[in-house]
Amino acid sequence: MPARNTVTCGLPSSKVRYSKLASDDDGYIDLQFKRSPPKVPYKAIALATVLFLIGTILIVIGALLLAGYFDIQDHRDRTIPVLIIGILVFLPGFYHLRIAYYASKGYPGYSYDDIPDFDD
């Protein structure tokens, strides 16, 4: 079987110089284990804030309609859906704002990576 003659950077394999690694070198550098600072997802936090505010307003309006504070005789059947939609909009906004707040304060277990971000 013929011997292989590999060429590295234009030099035949017999001309390439090799050197031994240090005995205490395990092949890793400290920099590869450092985490980069987290990227704050501003768009997602803004969307969560909007959802939180719209949900809060709809919950308040739905509760006032249900309590009879606003006198509506023609459309009584629309009070419960306003309350349900308010709750459905409020919950994801509150959830993501809570994660963003705890991540900004540095609580363990919370990170900006937990908030879905929009691809730029």
LINRA-V502673 format. One record per helix or strand. SS is the DSSP state (H for helix, E for strand). FROM is the first residue (numbers start at 1). TO is the last residue. If there is no record, write none. Layout:
{{SS/FROM/TO} {SS/FROM/TO}}
This chain:
{{E/7/8} {E/11/12} {H/13/15} {H/30/33} {H/42/67} {H/76/105} {H/112/114}}
